[in-house]
Amino acid sequence: MAALHDRAGTEPEDRAEAEPEDGVDGAGAGTGSRLWGGTTLAARRQARRAALLEAALDLIGEAGAAAVTMRAVCRRAGLTDRYFYESFTGRDDLLDTLYRQVAEEFLDPMTDFAAGEDPDRDRRVAAALVDKVLDDPRKSRLFLVEPYSSTGLGQTTIAVMPAFTRLLQDHLFGHIADPERRRLAAVTMAAGNAGMFSAWLNGSLKATRAQVIEHIVAVLAAYRAMYRA
């Protein structure tokens, strides 16, 4: 799903390749060299980038996307700001990259089931989505809760959501002949699911895993019945 990564940060040339990779504010000097000793510059860059993204996820899991700042991410990752800007142009670029990466992780297993012809397809798609939501609370919070707050993720969410709408439209609602009705059903269900999962994650909706799966399956069936003609 490379389309979800259109704005992934580019990596400038490292002018100080031979410099030691110190910890924040000089603490833990040399730890970078021990961790990445004997690896290529590209591999060290990739490892630093992954560490920054993981640090951002930890901060989101603890206090939401508002806690993600360049300094906080660098402190958590044990890297200096030079290495932050090696991979990202700023906070918004990091959040955009992370959000698209997480969205892809949600979309891939759903697509695998939705594109098939399994008679139990609806339940498999619903279970894959629910299990993904439960798998990593940090990622679920970023993907399903944080877009509702003022974190700068609004435009990224708008850019990513059509991929989920197309999955519903092309596979699960493919039987609806009228293209406008098919799109109406897909857009409405995608938005409704996002709101439902947000409420489920923040605790305002009390439901079990089985109940959420059954609800998704029932809603799919209801839309198909509504537009059967």
Secondary structure, 3 states (H helix, E strand, C coil): CHHHHCCCCCCCCCCCCCCCCCCHHHCCCCHHHHHHCCCCHHHHHHHHHHHHHHHHHHHHHHHCHHHCCHHHHHHHHCCCHHHHHHHCCCHHHHHHHHHHHHHHHHHHHHHHHHCCCCCCHHHHHHHHHHHHHHHCHHHHHHHHHHHHCCCCCHHHHHHHHHHHHHHHHHHHCCCCCCHHHHHHHHHHHHHHHHHHHHHHHHCCCCCCHHHHHHHHHHHHHHHHHHCCC
